[in-house]
């Protein structure tokens, strides 16, 4: 899965729930902030496998509706 698609899924989910969404470019990673939850996503050139994307999305489960909110 492309990095942009991972971020878009988060952006759309935050917007649907009326939460603040912010992307901050750091030196080697991209910072994502949704509500009060912060996490970083690598700016690697390869695609993320589905498991890695799901694990990243799970970090925002408290803000976006619980574990597995992306299903």
HTML snippet that shows the backbone in 3Dmol.js (N, CA, C, O; Angstrom):
<script src="https://3Dmol.org/build/3Dmol-min.js"></script>
<div id="view" style="width:600px;height:400px;position:relative"></div>
<script>
const pdb = `
ATOM      1  N   UNK A   1       0.854  -1.165   0.000  1.00  0.00           N
ATOM      2  CA  UNK A   1       0.000   0.000   0.000  1.00  0.00           C
ATOM      3  C   UNK A   1       0.903   1.232   0.000  1.00  0.00           C
ATOM      4  O   UNK A   1       1.873   1.304   0.754  1.00  0.00           O
ATOM      5  N   UNK A   2       0.576   2.180  -0.840  1.00  0.00           N
ATOM      6  CA  UNK A   2       1.359   3.412  -0.937  1.00  0.00           C
ATOM      7  C   UNK A   2       1.198   4.264   0.326  1.00  0.00           C
ATOM      8  O   UNK A   2       0.147   4.257   0.966  1.00  0.00           O
ATOM      9  N   UNK A   3       2.241   4.982   0.661  1.00  0.00           N
ATOM     10  CA  UNK A   3       2.259   5.858   1.845  1.00  0.00           C
ATOM     11  C   UNK A   3       1.137   6.881   1.795  1.00  0.00           C
ATOM     12  O   UNK A   3       0.494   7.147   2.811  1.00  0.00           O
ATOM     13  N   UNK A   4       0.897   7.457   0.624  1.00  0.00           N
ATOM     14  CA  UNK A   4      -0.161   8.456   0.484  1.00  0.00           C
ATOM     15  C   UNK A   4      -1.542   7.877   0.795  1.00  0.00           C
ATOM     16  O   UNK A   4      -2.398   8.566   1.352  1.00  0.00           O
ATOM     17  N   UNK A   5      -1.755   6.617   0.435  1.00  0.00           N
ATOM     18  CA  UNK A   5      -3.042   5.968   0.707  1.00  0.00           C
ATOM     19  C   UNK A   5      -3.224   5.738   2.210  1.00  0.00           C
ATOM     20  O   UNK A   5      -4.331   5.872   2.732  1.00  0.00           O
ATOM     21  N   UNK A   6      -2.141   5.393   2.900  1.00  0.00           N
ATOM     22  CA  UNK A   6      -2.192   5.211   4.356  1.00  0.00           C
ATOM     23  C   UNK A   6      -2.607   6.522   5.028  1.00  0.00           C
ATOM     24  O   UNK A   6      -3.460   6.529   5.916  1.00  0.00           O
ATOM     25  N   UNK A   7      -2.002   7.621   4.601  1.00  0.00           N
ATOM     26  CA  UNK A   7      -2.301   8.935   5.177  1.00  0.00           C
ATOM     27  C   UNK A   7      -3.710   9.380   4.796  1.00  0.00           C
ATOM     28  O   UNK A   7      -4.416   9.953   5.626  1.00  0.00           O
ATOM     29  N   UNK A   8      -4.126   9.131   3.574  1.00  0.00           N
ATOM     30  CA  UNK A   8      -5.466   9.541   3.131  1.00  0.00           C
ATOM     31  C   UNK A   8      -6.547   8.835   3.940  1.00  0.00           C
ATOM     32  O   UNK A   8      -7.554   9.446   4.298  1.00  0.00           O
ATOM     33  N   UNK A   9      -6.346   7.556   4.229  1.00  0.00           N
ATOM     34  CA  UNK A   9      -7.327   6.808   5.031  1.00  0.00           C
ATOM     35  C   UNK A   9      -7.479   7.451   6.410  1.00  0.00           C
ATOM     36  O   UNK A   9      -8.593   7.573   6.919  1.00  0.00           O
ATOM     37  N   UNK A  10      -6.372   7.859   7.008  1.00  0.00           N
ATOM     38  CA  UNK A  10      -6.420   8.537   8.306  1.00  0.00           C
ATOM     39  C   UNK A  10      -7.104   9.896   8.200  1.00  0.00           C
ATOM     40  O   UNK A  10      -7.934  10.245   9.039  1.00  0.00           O
ATOM     41  N   UNK A  11      -6.755  10.659   7.170  1.00  0.00           N
ATOM     42  CA  UNK A  11      -7.344  11.991   6.971  1.00  0.00           C
ATOM     43  C   UNK A  11      -8.862  11.884   6.812  1.00  0.00           C
ATOM     44  O   UNK A  11      -9.607  12.648   7.426  1.00  0.00           O
ATOM     45  N   UNK A  12      -9.319  10.942   5.993  1.00  0.00           N
ATOM     46  CA  UNK A  12     -10.755  10.771   5.756  1.00  0.00           C
ATOM     47  C   UNK A  12     -11.489  10.349   7.028  1.00  0.00           C
ATOM     48  O   UNK A  12     -12.589  10.828   7.302  1.00  0.00           O
ATOM     49  N   UNK A  13     -10.877   9.450   7.802  1.00  0.00           N
ATOM     50  CA  UNK A  13     -11.505   8.982   9.038  1.00  0.00           C
ATOM     51  C   UNK A  13     -11.587  10.103  10.072  1.00  0.00           C
ATOM     52  O   UNK A  13     -12.594  10.234  10.768  1.00  0.00           O
ATOM     53  N   UNK A  14     -10.540  10.902  10.173  1.00  0.00           N
ATOM     54  CA  UNK A  14     -10.547  12.026  11.115  1.00  0.00           C
ATOM     55  C   UNK A  14     -11.603  13.052  10.714  1.00  0.00           C
ATOM     56  O   UNK A  14     -12.323  13.570  11.567  1.00  0.00           O
ATOM     57  N   UNK A  15     -11.694  13.344   9.431  1.00  0.00           N
ATOM     58  CA  UNK A  15     -12.685  14.303   8.947  1.00  0.00           C
ATOM     59  C   UNK A  15     -14.102  13.803   9.227  1.00  0.00           C
ATOM     60  O   UNK A  15     -14.960  14.584   9.637  1.00  0.00           O
ATOM     61  N   UNK A  16     -14.356  12.521   9.013  1.00  0.00           N
ATOM     62  CA  UNK A  16     -15.680  11.943   9.232  1.00  0.00           C
ATOM     63  C   UNK A  16     -16.100  12.035  10.699  1.00  0.00           C
ATOM     64  O   UNK A  16     -17.290  12.107  11.005  1.00  0.00           O
ATOM     65  N   UNK A  17     -15.117  12.032  11.602  1.00  0.00           N
ATOM     66  CA  UNK A  17     -15.407  12.101  13.034  1.00  0.00           C
ATOM     67  C   UNK A  17     -15.248  13.515  13.597  1.00  0.00           C
ATOM     68  O   UNK A  17     -15.415  13.732  14.797  1.00  0.00           O
ATOM     69  N   UNK A  18     -14.926  14.467  12.733  1.00  0.00           N
ATOM     70  CA  UNK A  18     -14.795  15.861  13.157  1.00  0.00           C
ATOM     71  C   UNK A  18     -13.568  16.125  14.007  1.00  0.00           C
ATOM     72  O   UNK A  18     -13.577  17.027  14.844  1.00  0.00           O
ATOM     73  N   UNK A  19     -12.507  15.346  13.802  1.00  0.00           N
ATOM     74  CA  UNK A  19     -11.281  15.506  14.580  1.00  0.00           C
ATOM     75  C   UNK A  19     -10.241  16.308  13.811  1.00  0.00           C
ATOM     76  O   UNK A  19     -10.197  16.280  12.581  1.00  0.00           O
ATOM     77  N   UNK A  20      -9.409  17.022  14.555  1.00  0.00           N
ATOM     78  CA  UNK A  20      -8.302  17.759  13.942  1.00  0.00           C
ATOM     79  C   UNK A  20      -7.297  16.760  13.381  1.00  0.00           C
ATOM     80  O   UNK A  20      -6.983  15.763  14.032  1.00  0.00           O
ATOM     81  N   UNK A  21      -6.793  17.021  12.184  1.00  0.00           N
ATOM     82  CA  UNK A  21      -5.812  16.167  11.521  1.00  0.00           C
ATOM     83  C   UNK A  21      -4.664  17.043  11.070  1.00  0.00           C
ATOM     84  O   UNK A  21      -4.881  18.093  10.465  1.00  0.00           O
ATOM     85  N   UNK A  22      -3.439  16.621  11.361  1.00  0.00           N
ATOM     86  CA  UNK A  22      -2.275  17.420  10.990  1.00  0.00           C
ATOM     87  C   UNK A  22      -1.154  16.511  10.533  1.00  0.00           C
ATOM     88  O   UNK A  22      -0.911  15.461  11.128  1.00  0.00           O
ATOM     89  N   UNK A  23      -0.464  16.923   9.462  1.00  0.00           N
ATOM     90  CA  UNK A  23       0.715  16.219   8.952  1.00  0.00           C
ATOM     91  C   UNK A  23       1.898  17.161   9.117  1.00  0.00           C
ATOM     92  O   UNK A  23       1.847  18.312   8.685  1.00  0.00           O
ATOM     93  N   UNK A  24       2.960  16.671   9.741  1.00  0.00           N
ATOM     94  CA  UNK A  24       4.164  17.462   9.953  1.00  0.00           C
ATOM     95  C   UNK A  24       5.342  16.687   9.374  1.00  0.00           C
ATOM     96  O   UNK A  24       5.589  15.546   9.767  1.00  0.00           O
ATOM     97  N   UNK A  25       6.067  17.300   8.443  1.00  0.00           N
ATOM     98  CA  UNK A  25       7.235  16.647   7.857  1.00  0.00           C
ATOM     99  C   UNK A  25       8.434  16.853   8.775  1.00  0.00           C
ATOM    100  O   UNK A  25       8.864  17.980   9.018  1.00  0.00           O
ATOM    101  N   UNK A  26       8.957  15.756   9.272  1.00  0.00           N
ATOM    102  CA  UNK A  26      10.142  15.766  10.127  1.00  0.00           C
ATOM    103  C   UNK A  26      11.357  15.436   9.261  1.00  0.00           C
ATOM    104  O   UNK A  26      11.223  15.329   8.042  1.00  0.00           O
ATOM    105  N   UNK A  27      12.524  15.274   9.854  1.00  0.00           N
ATOM    106  CA  UNK A  27      13.720  15.060   9.047  1.00  0.00           C
ATOM    107  C   UNK A  27      13.688  13.751   8.262  1.00  0.00           C
ATOM    108  O   UNK A  27      14.053  13.741   7.087  1.00  0.00           O
ATOM    109  N   UNK A  28      13.262  12.646   8.877  1.00  0.00           N
ATOM    110  CA  UNK A  28      13.238  11.357   8.185  1.00  0.00           C
ATOM    111  C   UNK A  28      11.878  10.672   8.219  1.00  0.00           C
ATOM    112  O   UNK A  28      11.703   9.606   7.629  1.00  0.00           O
ATOM    113  N   UNK A  29      10.941  11.264   8.891  1.00  0.00           N
ATOM    114  CA  UNK A  29       9.611  10.687   9.044  1.00  0.00           C
ATOM    115  C   UNK A  29       8.547  11.758   8.830  1.00  0.00           C
ATOM    116  O   UNK A  29       8.840  12.952   8.764  1.00  0.00           O
ATOM    117  N   UNK A  30       7.326  11.303   8.726  1.00  0.00           N
ATOM    118  CA  UNK A  30       6.187  12.205   8.667  1.00  0.00           C
ATOM    119  C   UNK A  30       5.401  12.028   9.949  1.00  0.00           C
ATOM    120  O   UNK A  30       5.001  10.917  10.297  1.00  0.00           O
ATOM    121  N   UNK A  31       5.183  13.130  10.650  1.00  0.00           N
ATOM    122  CA  UNK A  31       4.399  13.090  11.874  1.00  0.00           C
ATOM    123  C   UNK A  31       2.921  13.242  11.555  1.00  0.00           C
ATOM    124  O   UNK A  31       2.542  14.102  10.759  1.00  0.00           O
ATOM    125  N   UNK A  32       2.091  12.420  12.166  1.00  0.00           N
ATOM    126  CA  UNK A  32       0.645  12.481  11.987  1.00  0.00           C
ATOM    127  C   UNK A  32       0.036  12.763  13.361  1.00  0.00           C
ATOM    128  O   UNK A  32       0.362  12.092  14.341  1.00  0.00           O
ATOM    129  N   UNK A  33      -0.845  13.753  13.426  1.00  0.00           N
ATOM    130  CA  UNK A  33      -1.537  14.072  14.669  1.00  0.00           C
ATOM    131  C   UNK A  33      -3.031  14.060  14.392  1.00  0.00           C
ATOM    132  O   UNK A  33      -3.519  14.773  13.514  1.00  0.00           O
ATOM    133  N   UNK A  34      -3.756  13.237  15.155  1.00  0.00           N
ATOM    134  CA  UNK A  34      -5.214  13.196  15.087  1.00  0.00           C
ATOM    135  C   UNK A  34      -5.711  13.380  16.513  1.00  0.00           C
ATOM    136  O   UNK A  34      -5.440  12.559  17.390  1.00  0.00           O
ATOM    137  N   UNK A  35      -6.436  14.458  16.733  1.00  0.00           N
ATOM    138  CA  UNK A  35      -6.890  14.764  18.090  1.00  0.00           C
ATOM    139  C   UNK A  35      -5.693  14.907  19.000  1.00  0.00           C
ATOM    140  O   UNK A  35      -4.844  15.771  18.780  1.00  0.00           O
ATOM    141  N   UNK A  36      -5.614  14.067  20.027  1.00  0.00           N
ATOM    142  CA  UNK A  36      -4.496  14.120  20.965  1.00  0.00           C
ATOM    143  C   UNK A  36      -3.478  13.005  20.740  1.00  0.00           C
ATOM    144  O   UNK A  36      -2.557  12.849  21.542  1.00  0.00           O
ATOM    145  N   UNK A  37      -3.622  12.230  19.674  1.00  0.00           N
ATOM    146  CA  UNK A  37      -2.728  11.108  19.391  1.00  0.00           C
ATOM    147  C   UNK A  37      -1.717  11.498  18.322  1.00  0.00           C
ATOM    148  O   UNK A  37      -2.078  12.051  17.283  1.00  0.00           O
ATOM    149  N   UNK A  38      -0.436  11.203  18.591  1.00  0.00           N
ATOM    150  CA  UNK A  38       0.647  11.500  17.658  1.00  0.00           C
ATOM    151  C   UNK A  38       1.379  10.209  17.307  1.00  0.00           C
ATOM    152  O   UNK A  38       1.528   9.318  18.143  1.00  0.00           O
ATOM    153  N   UNK A  39       1.829  10.124  16.065  1.00  0.00           N
ATOM    154  CA  UNK A  39       2.650   8.997  15.643  1.00  0.00           C
ATOM    155  C   UNK A  39       3.472   9.424  14.431  1.00  0.00           C
ATOM    156  O   UNK A  39       3.211  10.469  13.835  1.00  0.00           O
ATOM    157  N   UNK A  40       4.464   8.614  14.068  1.00  0.00           N
ATOM    158  CA  UNK A  40       5.292   8.926  12.910  1.00  0.00           C
ATOM    159  C   UNK A  40       5.226   7.783  11.909  1.00  0.00           C
ATOM    160  O   UNK A  40       5.059   6.617  12.267  1.00  0.00           O
ATOM    161  N   UNK A  41       5.363   8.159  10.649  1.00  0.00           N
ATOM    162  CA  UNK A  41       5.346   7.213   9.540  1.00  0.00           C
ATOM    163  C   UNK A  41       6.618   7.425   8.727  1.00  0.00           C
ATOM    164  O   UNK A  41       6.964   8.556   8.383  1.00  0.00           O
ATOM    165  N   UNK A  42       7.297   6.351   8.429  1.00  0.00           N
ATOM    166  CA  UNK A  42       8.544   6.424   7.676  1.00  0.00           C
ATOM    167  C   UNK A  42       8.320   7.001   6.283  1.00  0.00           C
ATOM    168  O   UNK A  42       7.279   6.775   5.667  1.00  0.00           O
ATOM    169  N   UNK A  43       9.300   7.743   5.798  1.00  0.00           N
ATOM    170  CA  UNK A  43       9.248   8.239   4.428  1.00  0.00           C
ATOM    171  C   UNK A  43      10.078   7.345   3.518  1.00  0.00           C
ATOM    172  O   UNK A  43      10.838   7.842   2.687  1.00  0.00           O
ATOM    173  N   UNK A  44       9.943   6.047   3.666  1.00  0.00           N
ATOM    174  CA  UNK A  44      10.699   5.099   2.848  1.00  0.00           C
ATOM    175  C   UNK A  44      10.145   5.060   1.429  1.00  0.00           C
ATOM    176  O   UNK A  44       9.011   5.469   1.180  1.00  0.00           O
ATOM    177  N   UNK A  45      10.946   4.572   0.522  1.00  0.00           N
ATOM    178  CA  UNK A  45      10.546   4.545  -0.882  1.00  0.00           C
ATOM    179  C   UNK A  45       9.715   3.311  -1.234  1.00  0.00           C
ATOM    180  O   UNK A  45       9.148   3.243  -2.324  1.00  0.00           O
ATOM    181  N   UNK A  46       9.635   2.344  -0.333  1.00  0.00           N
ATOM    182  CA  UNK A  46       8.876   1.124  -0.627  1.00  0.00           C
ATOM    183  C   UNK A  46       7.436   1.236  -0.136  1.00  0.00           C
ATOM    184  O   UNK A  46       7.106   2.096   0.681  1.00  0.00           O
ATOM    185  N   UNK A  47       6.603   0.365  -0.642  1.00  0.00           N
ATOM    186  CA  UNK A  47       5.216   0.316  -0.202  1.00  0.00           C
ATOM    187  C   UNK A  47       5.131  -0.367   1.160  1.00  0.00           C
ATOM    188  O   UNK A  47       6.013  -1.143   1.529  1.00  0.00           O
ATOM    189  N   UNK A  48       4.064  -0.075   1.905  1.00  0.00           N
ATOM    190  CA  UNK A  48       3.824  -0.713   3.192  1.00  0.00           C
ATOM    191  C   UNK A  48       2.941  -1.924   2.959  1.00  0.00           C
ATOM    192  O   UNK A  48       1.961  -1.853   2.217  1.00  0.00           O
ATOM    193  N   UNK A  49       3.291  -3.053   3.603  1.00  0.00           N
ATOM    194  CA  UNK A  49       2.397  -4.197   3.472  1.00  0.00           C
ATOM    195  C   UNK A  49       1.152  -3.937   4.315  1.00  0.00           C
ATOM    196  O   UNK A  49       1.154  -3.057   5.175  1.00  0.00           O
ATOM    197  N   UNK A  50       0.104  -4.693   4.071  1.00  0.00           N
ATOM    198  CA  UNK A  50      -1.168  -4.453   4.756  1.00  0.00           C
ATOM    199  C   UNK A  50      -1.032  -4.557   6.269  1.00  0.00           C
ATOM    200  O   UNK A  50      -1.659  -3.790   7.001  1.00  0.00           O
ATOM    201  N   UNK A  51      -0.226  -5.490   6.740  1.00  0.00           N
ATOM    202  CA  UNK A  51      -0.037  -5.648   8.182  1.00  0.00           C
ATOM    203  C   UNK A  51       0.587  -4.415   8.816  1.00  0.00           C
ATOM    204  O   UNK A  51       0.178  -3.994   9.898  1.00  0.00           O
ATOM    205  N   UNK A  52       1.573  -3.836   8.147  1.00  0.00           N
ATOM    206  CA  UNK A  52       2.224  -2.627   8.667  1.00  0.00           C
ATOM    207  C   UNK A  52       1.255  -1.450   8.671  1.00  0.00           C
ATOM    208  O   UNK A  52       1.244  -0.658   9.614  1.00  0.00           O
ATOM    209  N   UNK A  53       0.449  -1.330   7.631  1.00  0.00           N
ATOM    210  CA  UNK A  53      -0.548  -0.256   7.568  1.00  0.00           C
ATOM    211  C   UNK A  53      -1.578  -0.419   8.678  1.00  0.00           C
ATOM    212  O   UNK A  53      -1.939   0.561   9.330  1.00  0.00           O
ATOM    213  N   UNK A  54      -2.055  -1.636   8.901  1.00  0.00           N
ATOM    214  CA  UNK A  54      -3.042  -1.898   9.954  1.00  0.00           C
ATOM    215  C   UNK A  54      -2.462  -1.592  11.329  1.00  0.00           C
ATOM    216  O   UNK A  54      -3.143  -1.019  12.179  1.00  0.00           O
ATOM    217  N   UNK A  55      -1.200  -1.974  11.550  1.00  0.00           N
ATOM    218  CA  UNK A  55      -0.551  -1.676  12.830  1.00  0.00           C
ATOM    219  C   UNK A  55      -0.443  -0.169  13.043  1.00  0.00           C
ATOM    220  O   UNK A  55      -0.653   0.319  14.153  1.00  0.00           O
ATOM    221  N   UNK A  56      -0.117   0.567  11.983  1.00  0.00           N
ATOM    222  CA  UNK A  56      -0.022   2.019  12.096  1.00  0.00           C
ATOM    223  C   UNK A  56      -1.392   2.618  12.394  1.00  0.00           C
ATOM    224  O   UNK A  56      -1.516   3.476  13.267  1.00  0.00           O
ATOM    225  N   UNK A  57      -2.415   2.173  11.678  1.00  0.00           N
ATOM    226  CA  UNK A  57      -3.774   2.682  11.906  1.00  0.00           C
ATOM    227  C   UNK A  57      -4.262   2.362  13.310  1.00  0.00           C
ATOM    228  O   UNK A  57      -4.998   3.150  13.903  1.00  0.00           O
ATOM    229  N   UNK A  58      -3.858   1.202  13.854  1.00  0.00           N
ATOM    230  CA  UNK A  58      -4.273   0.826  15.215  1.00  0.00           C
ATOM    231  C   UNK A  58      -3.772   1.816  16.263  1.00  0.00           C
ATOM    232  O   UNK A  58      -4.365   1.923  17.336  1.00  0.00           O
ATOM    233  N   UNK A  59      -2.697   2.540  15.975  1.00  0.00           N
ATOM    234  CA  UNK A  59      -2.185   3.517  16.927  1.00  0.00           C
ATOM    235  C   UNK A  59      -3.189   4.651  17.151  1.00  0.00           C
ATOM    236  O   UNK A  59      -3.122   5.349  18.162  1.00  0.00           O
ATOM    237  N   UNK A  60      -4.110   4.831  16.216  1.00  0.00           N
ATOM    238  CA  UNK A  60      -5.120   5.883  16.316  1.00  0.00           C
ATOM    239  C   UNK A  60      -6.498   5.330  16.684  1.00  0.00           C
ATOM    240  O   UNK A  60      -7.500   6.034  16.560  1.00  0.00           O
ATOM    241  N   UNK A  61      -6.552   4.090  17.131  1.00  0.00           N
ATOM    242  CA  UNK A  61      -7.833   3.430  17.421  1.00  0.00           C
ATOM    243  C   UNK A  61      -8.645   4.168  18.478  1.00  0.00           C
ATOM    244  O   UNK A  61      -9.869   4.239  18.365  1.00  0.00           O
ATOM    245  N   UNK A  62      -7.997   4.720  19.501  1.00  0.00           N
ATOM    246  CA  UNK A  62      -8.731   5.442  20.549  1.00  0.00           C
ATOM    247  C   UNK A  62      -9.463   6.659  19.990  1.00  0.00           C
ATOM    248  O   UNK A  62     -10.546   7.004  20.463  1.00  0.00           O
ATOM    249  N   UNK A  63      -8.887   7.300  19.000  1.00  0.00           N
ATOM    250  CA  UNK A  63      -9.475   8.504  18.418  1.00  0.00           C
ATOM    251  C   UNK A  63     -10.511   8.174  17.336  1.00  0.00           C
ATOM    252  O   UNK A  63     -11.466   8.925  17.137  1.00  0.00           O
ATOM    253  N   UNK A  64     -10.315   7.047  16.640  1.00  0.00           N
ATOM    254  CA  UNK A  64     -11.096   6.785  15.431  1.00  0.00           C
ATOM    255  C   UNK A  64     -12.119   5.652  15.546  1.00  0.00           C
ATOM    256  O   UNK A  64     -12.619   5.183  14.524  1.00  0.00           O
ATOM    257  N   UNK A  65     -12.436   5.210  16.738  1.00  0.00           N
ATOM    258  CA  UNK A  65     -13.532   4.253  16.864  1.00  0.00           C
ATOM    259  C   UNK A  65     -13.174   2.851  17.280  1.00  0.00           C
ATOM    260  O   UNK A  65     -13.983   1.941  17.101  1.00  0.00           O
ATOM    261  N   UNK A  66     -12.006   2.638  17.824  1.00  0.00           N
ATOM    262  CA  UNK A  66     -11.634   1.317  18.330  1.00  0.00           C
ATOM    263  C   UNK A  66     -10.811   0.502  17.359  1.00  0.00           C
ATOM    264  O   UNK A  66     -10.679   0.848  16.185  1.00  0.00           O
ATOM    265  N   UNK A  67     -10.256  -0.592  17.871  1.00  0.00           N
ATOM    266  CA  UNK A  67      -9.406  -1.473  17.080  1.00  0.00           C
ATOM    267  C   UNK A  67     -10.156  -1.965  15.843  1.00  0.00           C
ATOM    268  O   UNK A  67     -11.311  -2.383  15.925  1.00  0.00           O
ATOM    269  N   UNK A  68      -9.484  -1.909  14.707  1.00  0.00           N
ATOM    270  CA  UNK A  68     -10.096  -2.349  13.462  1.00  0.00           C
ATOM    271  C   UNK A  68     -11.037  -1.333  12.846  1.00  0.00           C
ATOM    272  O   UNK A  68     -11.883  -1.710  12.034  1.00  0.00           O
ATOM    273  N   UNK A  69     -10.930  -0.078  13.190  1.00  0.00           N
ATOM    274  CA  UNK A  69     -11.823   0.968  12.691  1.00  0.00           C
ATOM    275  C   UNK A  69     -11.787   1.089  11.172  1.00  0.00           C
ATOM    276  O   UNK A  69     -12.759   1.553  10.576  1.00  0.00           O
ATOM    277  N   UNK A  70     -10.709   0.690  10.539  1.00  0.00           N
ATOM    278  CA  UNK A  70     -10.544   0.867   9.089  1.00  0.00           C
ATOM    279  C   UNK A  70     -11.339  -0.135   8.265  1.00  0.00           C
ATOM    280  O   UNK A  70     -11.458   0.043   7.053  1.00  0.00           O
ATOM    281  N   UNK A  71     -11.885  -1.175   8.870  1.00  0.00           N
ATOM    282  CA  UNK A  71     -12.595  -2.217   8.120  1.00  0.00           C
ATOM    283  C   UNK A  71     -13.892  -1.736   7.581  1.00  0.00           C
ATOM    284  O   UNK A  71     -14.608  -2.494   6.927  1.00  0.00           O
TER     285      UNK A  71
END
`;
const viewer = $3Dmol.createViewer("view");
viewer.addModel(pdb, "pdb");
viewer.setStyle({}, {cartoon: {color: "spectrum"}});
viewer.zoomTo();
viewer.render();
</script>
